[in-house]
């Protein structure tokens, strides 16, 4: 008998491929609790879409009734007189005021909010960061009318000095020129909105910065980085998408703020070239101030302006999601 044949026959069987690495097919919701939870979750998502679609349909229908009767251009008319026959109204002033006041608020609030969040998470001692964070949480819960009363009674009377300084040193730009009127202008509104959205942006940014992996910071310190370099190289890239989300939350409140703006601003239907001159208006402020005394056509016109604000909000949220999607590599889920 051939020895090589015996050796071949006695060889152990070939090892079977391991099955532990294979992905098992996901099982369906077999338990009653799983099926109930799945149905509730799916139904909640569908209900949300239905509500959004119903709101959009209602606004579009009522807006079409108003625009069909508008004697002026809805997008460019510098007038809001719905009692005329035919009525004449436009959103140019409202769109400009809403965007300008929100931009001013974001420019002032976002850097300060990020700085406060970084201070509380990386610089302040624990016995100080706790009480400060608690106070910021309380500020986020203050009603807007309280901010509006504070702005009208405290902020506006003390804005003359700032307006005078801006006019003396930056008045040549035209944006900060001041004719000496009451400081109920877009800059005052922007400052008040910045104070209102500051706690929201700070709270969300603080929680995002707390989620930075400790290994990232320790690795940067091991390479000889300073505290600021650790923040710049490890903390800020990780929390960029979270800060953007926090900023969008603050922007959403700034765009739709009503009572605080109506309390502080002196509305007029004209566009001022200077941020310090009184006048202008916003969508939410105009709706709140005119809805009670408006006729049926006037209410349809206000609903049409609300539709524009609705579209602007959707566009802002869509842009924010697009920015975040481009920064997925810095998100906490992918860390």
C-alpha positions as CSV (number, residue, x, y, z in Angstrom):
1,X,0.0,0.0,0.0
2,X,1.2,3.4,-0.9
3,X,2.3,5.4,2.2
4,X,1.3,8.7,0.5
5,X,-2.2,7.4,0.0
6,X,-2.5,6.6,3.7
7,X,-1.3,10.0,4.7
8,X,-3.8,11.7,2.4
9,X,-6.7,9.6,3.7
10,X,-5.8,10.3,7.3
11,X,-5.6,14.0,6.9
12,X,-8.1,16.0,9.0
13,X,-11.1,17.5,7.2
14,X,-10.7,21.1,5.9
15,X,-11.9,23.7,8.4
16,X,-15.3,25.2,7.8
17,X,-15.5,28.9,7.4
18,X,-16.4,30.7,10.5
19,X,-19.9,32.0,10.7
20,X,-19.5,34.3,13.6
21,X,-18.6,37.3,11.4
22,X,-21.7,36.8,9.1
23,X,-24.5,39.3,9.7
24,X,-27.7,37.7,10.7
25,X,-30.9,38.9,9.1
26,X,-32.8,41.4,11.3
27,X,-35.8,39.9,12.9
28,X,-39.1,41.6,12.7
29,X,-41.0,42.9,15.7
30,X,-42.3,39.5,17.0
31,X,-43.2,40.6,20.6
32,X,-46.4,42.5,21.3
33,X,-44.5,45.4,22.9
34,X,-42.2,45.7,19.9
35,X,-45.1,45.7,17.5
36,X,-46.9,48.4,19.5
37,X,-43.8,50.5,19.7
38,X,-43.1,50.1,16.0
39,X,-46.7,51.1,15.2
40,X,-46.6,54.2,17.5
41,X,-43.3,55.3,16.1
42,X,-44.3,54.9,12.5
43,X,-47.7,56.6,13.2
44,X,-46.0,59.5,14.9
45,X,-43.8,60.1,12.0
46,X,-46.6,59.9,9.5
47,X,-48.8,62.2,11.7
48,X,-46.0,64.8,11.8
49,X,-45.8,64.8,8.0
50,X,-49.6,65.1,7.7
51,X,-49.6,68.1,10.1
52,X,-46.9,69.8,8.2
53,X,-48.6,69.2,4.9
54,X,-51.9,70.5,6.3
55,X,-50.3,73.7,7.6
56,X,-48.6,74.3,4.2
57,X,-51.9,73.6,2.4
58,X,-53.9,76.0,4.7
59,X,-51.3,78.8,4.4
60,X,-51.0,78.4,0.6
61,X,-54.8,78.5,0.1
62,X,-55.4,81.6,2.2
63,X,-52.3,83.3,0.8
64,X,-53.6,82.7,-2.8
65,X,-56.9,84.4,-1.9
66,X,-55.0,87.4,-0.6
67,X,-52.5,87.7,-3.4
68,X,-55.2,87.5,-6.0
69,X,-56.8,90.7,-4.6
70,X,-53.5,92.5,-4.0
71,X,-53.3,95.7,-6.1
72,X,-49.5,96.0,-5.5
73,X,-46.6,93.6,-5.9
74,X,-46.6,91.2,-3.0
75,X,-42.8,90.9,-3.1
76,X,-41.7,94.5,-3.7
77,X,-44.4,96.8,-2.4
78,X,-43.4,99.1,0.5
79,X,-46.9,99.4,1.9
80,X,-49.4,97.5,4.0
81,X,-52.9,98.8,3.6
82,X,-55.5,96.0,3.4
83,X,-58.4,98.4,4.0
84,X,-58.2,99.9,0.5
85,X,-60.4,98.7,-2.3
86,X,-58.5,96.9,-3.8
87,X,-56.0,96.3,-1.0
88,X,-52.3,97.0,-1.5
89,X,-49.7,95.3,0.5
90,X,-46.2,93.8,0.2
91,X,-43.6,92.0,2.2
92,X,-40.4,93.8,1.1
93,X,-40.0,95.7,4.4
94,X,-41.0,92.7,6.5
95,X,-38.6,90.3,4.8
96,X,-35.7,92.9,5.1
97,X,-36.4,93.6,8.8
98,X,-36.7,89.9,9.7
99,X,-33.5,88.9,8.0
100,X,-31.5,91.9,9.2
101,X,-32.6,91.6,12.9
102,X,-31.9,87.9,12.9
103,X,-28.5,88.3,11.3
104,X,-27.5,91.0,13.9
105,X,-28.7,88.7,16.7
106,X,-26.7,85.7,15.3
107,X,-23.5,87.8,14.8
108,X,-23.7,89.0,18.4
109,X,-24.9,85.8,20.1
110,X,-23.1,82.9,18.5
111,X,-19.5,83.9,19.3
112,X,-20.4,84.8,22.9
113,X,-22.4,81.6,23.4
114,X,-19.6,79.4,22.1
115,X,-17.1,81.2,24.3
116,X,-19.3,80.7,27.4
117,X,-19.8,77.0,26.6
118,X,-16.0,76.5,26.2
119,X,-15.4,78.4,29.4
120,X,-17.8,76.2,31.4
121,X,-16.5,72.9,30.0
122,X,-12.8,73.5,29.8
123,X,-11.7,76.5,32.0
124,X,-14.2,77.1,34.8
125,X,-13.8,75.1,38.1
126,X,-16.7,72.7,38.8
127,X,-18.0,74.7,41.7
128,X,-18.4,77.8,39.4
129,X,-19.5,76.0,36.2
130,X,-22.5,74.4,37.9
131,X,-24.2,77.5,39.2
132,X,-23.5,79.4,36.0
133,X,-24.9,76.6,33.9
134,X,-28.0,76.6,36.2
135,X,-28.6,80.3,35.7
136,X,-28.2,80.0,31.9
137,X,-30.8,77.2,32.0
138,X,-33.2,79.5,33.8
139,X,-32.6,82.3,31.3
140,X,-33.7,80.0,28.5
141,X,-37.1,79.5,30.2
142,X,-37.9,83.2,30.6
143,X,-41.0,84.2,28.5
144,X,-40.4,86.5,25.6
145,X,-42.8,89.1,26.9
146,X,-40.6,89.5,30.0
147,X,-37.6,90.1,27.7
148,X,-39.7,92.6,25.8
149,X,-40.7,94.6,28.9
150,X,-37.1,94.6,30.0
151,X,-36.0,95.8,26.6
152,X,-38.6,98.6,26.5
153,X,-38.0,99.8,30.1
154,X,-34.3,99.2,30.6
155,X,-32.5,98.5,27.3
156,X,-33.9,101.2,25.1
157,X,-33.3,104.2,27.5
158,X,-29.7,103.1,27.8
159,X,-28.9,102.8,24.1
160,X,-28.3,106.5,23.5
161,X,-24.7,106.3,24.5
162,X,-23.9,103.3,22.3
163,X,-25.7,104.9,19.4
164,X,-23.8,108.1,19.8
165,X,-20.5,106.3,20.0
166,X,-21.3,104.3,16.8
167,X,-22.4,107.5,15.0
168,X,-19.2,109.3,16.0
169,X,-16.7,106.6,15.0
170,X,-18.6,104.5,12.4
171,X,-21.2,106.9,11.1
172,X,-19.2,107.4,7.9
173,X,-20.2,103.9,6.8
174,X,-23.8,104.8,6.6
175,X,-24.9,101.7,8.4
176,X,-24.2,103.2,11.8
177,X,-25.3,106.8,11.2
178,X,-27.8,108.2,13.6
179,X,-30.1,111.2,13.3
180,X,-30.8,111.4,17.0
181,X,-34.2,109.7,17.1
182,X,-35.5,107.2,19.6
183,X,-33.2,104.1,19.7
184,X,-36.1,101.8,18.7
185,X,-34.3,100.5,15.7
186,X,-33.2,97.2,14.1
187,X,-29.9,97.3,16.1
188,X,-31.8,97.4,19.3
189,X,-34.1,94.6,18.2
190,X,-31.0,92.6,17.2
191,X,-29.3,93.1,20.6
192,X,-32.5,92.0,22.4
193,X,-32.9,88.9,20.2
194,X,-29.2,88.1,20.8
195,X,-29.8,88.2,24.5
196,X,-32.9,85.9,24.1
197,X,-31.2,83.2,22.0
198,X,-27.9,83.3,23.9
199,X,-29.0,80.7,26.5
200,X,-30.3,78.3,23.9
201,X,-27.1,78.3,21.9
202,X,-25.0,78.1,25.0
203,X,-26.8,75.1,26.5
204,X,-26.7,73.0,23.4
205,X,-23.0,73.9,22.7
206,X,-22.1,73.1,26.2
207,X,-23.6,69.7,26.0
208,X,-21.9,69.0,22.7
209,X,-18.4,70.0,24.0
210,X,-18.9,67.7,27.0
211,X,-19.2,64.8,24.6
212,X,-15.7,65.3,23.1
213,X,-13.8,62.0,23.7
214,X,-11.2,62.3,26.4
215,X,-8.7,60.4,24.3
216,X,-8.7,63.2,21.7
217,X,-7.8,65.8,24.3
218,X,-5.2,63.7,26.0
219,X,-3.6,62.8,22.7
220,X,-3.3,66.5,21.8
221,X,-1.9,67.3,25.3
222,X,0.6,64.4,24.9
223,X,1.8,66.0,21.7
224,X,2.6,69.2,23.5
225,X,-0.5,71.2,22.6
226,X,-1.6,74.1,24.8
227,X,-5.1,74.4,26.2
228,X,-6.2,76.6,23.3
229,X,-4.6,74.3,20.7
230,X,-6.5,71.4,22.3
231,X,-9.7,73.3,21.9
232,X,-8.9,74.4,18.3
233,X,-7.7,70.9,17.1
234,X,-9.9,68.5,19.1
235,X,-12.9,70.2,20.7
236,X,-14.1,72.6,18.0
237,X,-13.9,70.2,15.0
238,X,-15.8,67.6,17.0
239,X,-18.5,70.0,18.1
240,X,-18.8,71.9,14.8
241,X,-22.0,70.2,13.7
242,X,-23.5,70.6,17.2
243,X,-22.8,74.3,17.3
244,X,-24.4,74.7,13.9
245,X,-27.5,72.9,15.1
246,X,-27.6,75.1,18.2
247,X,-27.2,78.2,16.1
248,X,-30.1,77.1,13.9
249,X,-32.3,76.6,17.0
250,X,-31.5,80.2,18.0
251,X,-32.1,81.5,14.5
252,X,-35.5,79.8,14.5
253,X,-36.5,81.7,17.6
254,X,-35.1,85.0,16.3
255,X,-37.0,84.6,13.0
256,X,-40.3,84.0,14.8
257,X,-40.0,86.2,17.8
258,X,-43.1,88.4,18.2
259,X,-43.8,90.1,21.5
260,X,-40.3,91.2,22.3
261,X,-39.9,92.8,18.9
262,X,-43.3,94.4,19.0
263,X,-42.5,95.9,22.4
264,X,-39.1,97.4,21.4
265,X,-39.5,98.4,17.7
266,X,-41.2,101.5,16.3
267,X,-42.6,99.9,13.1
268,X,-42.8,101.8,9.8
269,X,-43.1,100.5,6.3
270,X,-39.8,101.7,4.9
271,X,-36.3,100.3,4.7
272,X,-33.7,102.3,6.6
273,X,-30.1,102.3,5.3
274,X,-28.9,102.7,8.9
275,X,-29.3,100.1,11.7
276,X,-29.7,103.0,14.2
277,X,-32.6,104.8,12.7
278,X,-36.1,103.8,14.0
279,X,-38.4,102.0,11.6
280,X,-38.9,98.8,9.7
281,X,-40.7,95.7,10.8
282,X,-40.7,91.9,10.9
283,X,-43.2,89.2,9.9
284,X,-44.1,88.1,13.4
285,X,-44.3,91.6,14.7
286,X,-46.6,92.7,11.9
287,X,-48.9,89.7,12.3
288,X,-49.2,90.2,16.1
289,X,-49.9,94.0,15.8
290,X,-52.4,93.9,13.0
291,X,-54.2,90.6,13.3
292,X,-56.7,91.8,15.9
293,X,-58.1,94.7,13.9
294,X,-57.7,93.1,10.4
295,X,-60.7,92.4,8.1
296,X,-61.1,89.1,6.3
297,X,-58.9,90.3,3.5
298,X,-56.4,91.7,6.0
299,X,-56.1,88.4,7.8
300,X,-55.6,86.6,4.5
301,X,-52.8,89.0,3.7
302,X,-51.2,88.4,7.1
303,X,-51.5,84.6,6.5
304,X,-49.7,85.2,3.2
305,X,-46.8,86.9,5.0
306,X,-46.8,83.9,7.5
307,X,-46.4,81.6,4.5
308,X,-43.3,83.4,3.5
309,X,-41.9,83.1,7.0
310,X,-42.8,79.4,7.0
311,X,-40.8,79.0,3.7
312,X,-37.8,81.0,5.1
313,X,-37.7,78.7,8.2
314,X,-37.8,75.6,6.0
315,X,-35.0,76.9,3.8
316,X,-32.9,77.8,6.8
317,X,-33.4,74.3,8.4
318,X,-32.6,72.7,5.0
319,X,-29.4,74.7,4.7
320,X,-28.4,73.8,8.2
321,X,-28.9,70.1,7.5
322,X,-26.9,70.3,4.3
323,X,-24.0,71.9,6.2
324,X,-24.1,69.3,8.9
325,X,-24.2,66.5,6.3
326,X,-21.0,67.8,4.8
327,X,-19.4,67.6,8.3
328,X,-20.3,64.1,9.3
329,X,-16.7,63.1,9.9
330,X,-16.7,65.6,12.8
331,X,-19.9,64.4,14.4
332,X,-20.1,62.6,17.7
333,X,-21.7,59.6,16.1
334,X,-18.6,59.0,14.0
335,X,-16.0,59.8,16.6
